[in-house]
Amino acid sequence: MNAALPEVARRYLEEQLTLKGYEYQSDFARKYFDDGKAEGKAEGKAEGRSEAAARMILAVLRGRGLCVPDEVRERIVGCADFEQLMVWHERSLSVASAKELFD
């Protein structure tokens, strides 16, 4: 339905329908809203840690003068497992080539 509206009208409707500062009245609604908010915050933190770890690995490899092929870069950046990224970081300090991270 919104796709049929002009962009200006769509933005206006979205602004009008957004609940700004609304506080849920029931304990039930507050609990599930707060749970969802906390879960989203935790997921965001975990994602941020993984992204930072991937950047750190790439920086170490570049700093050591190693060539980082696209497939290696994509695998590192695409990894969301923080523990795996920490293993690769340890390896990045001593490998002879970027591809050796995965051996």
C-alpha positions in Angstrom: 0.0 0.0 0.0 2.7 2.5 0.9 4.5 1.8 -2.4 1.7 3.5 -4.2 2.2 6.7 -2.3 4.6 9.5 -3.4 7.8 9.7 -1.3 6.7 12.8 0.6 3.3 11.3 1.6 5.0 8.0 2.6 7.5 9.9 4.9 4.7 12.0 6.4 2.7 8.9 7.2 5.7 7.1 8.7 6.4 10.1 10.9 2.8 10.3 12.1 2.5 6.6 12.9 5.8 6.3 14.8 5.3 6.1 18.5 7.7 8.6 20.0 8.2 8.4 23.7 5.3 6.0 24.2 5.5 4.0 27.4 3.6 0.7 27.5 1.0 0.6 30.3 0.8 -3.1 31.1 3.5 -5.0 32.9 3.1 -7.7 30.2 3.9 -5.3 27.3 6.7 -3.5 29.2 8.4 -6.8 30.0 8.4 -8.0 26.4 9.4 -4.6 25.0 12.3 -4.4 27.5 13.3 -8.0 26.8 13.4 -7.2 23.0 15.3 -4.0 23.6 17.9 -5.8 25.7 18.2 -8.7 23.2 18.7 -6.2 20.4 21.4 -4.3 22.3 23.3 -7.6 23.1 23.1 -8.6 19.4 24.4 -5.2 18.4 27.3 -5.4 20.8 28.3 -8.9 19.6 28.1 -7.8 16.0 30.3 -4.8 16.8 32.9 -6.9 18.6 33.1 -9.3 15.6 33.4 -6.4 13.1 36.2 -4.9 15.2 38.0 -8.2 15.5 37.8 -8.7 11.7 39.3 -5.2 11.2 42.0 -6.0 13.7 43.0 -9.2 11.8 43.1 -7.4 8.5 45.2 -4.6 10.0 47.7 -7.1 11.4 48.1 -8.9 8.1 48.5 -5.6 6.2 50.9 -4.3 8.9 53.0 -7.4 8.4 53.1 -6.7 4.7 51.1 -9.8 3.7 48.8 -9.8 0.7 45.2 -10.4 1.6 43.2 -12.0 -1.3 39.6 -11.0 -1.7 38.3 -14.5 -0.7 40.3 -14.3 2.6 39.1 -10.8 3.3 35.5 -11.9 2.7 35.8 -14.9 4.9 37.2 -12.8 7.8 34.7 -10.0 7.4 31.8 -12.4 7.0 32.6 -14.3 10.2 30.3 -13.6 13.1 31.9 -16.1 15.5 34.0 -14.0 17.9 36.0 -17.0 19.3 36.9 -18.1 15.7 38.1 -14.5 15.0 40.3 -14.6 18.1 41.9 -17.8 16.8 42.5 -16.2 13.5 43.9 -13.1 15.2 46.5 -15.2 17.1 47.4 -16.9 13.9 47.7 -13.6 12.0 50.7 -12.7 14.2 52.8 -15.5 12.8 51.5 -16.9 9.5 53.5 -16.7 6.3 50.5 -16.0 4.2 46.9 -14.8 4.8 45.5 -18.1 3.5 47.3 -19.9 6.3 44.9 -18.4 8.9 42.4 -21.1 7.9 44.8 -24.1 8.2 
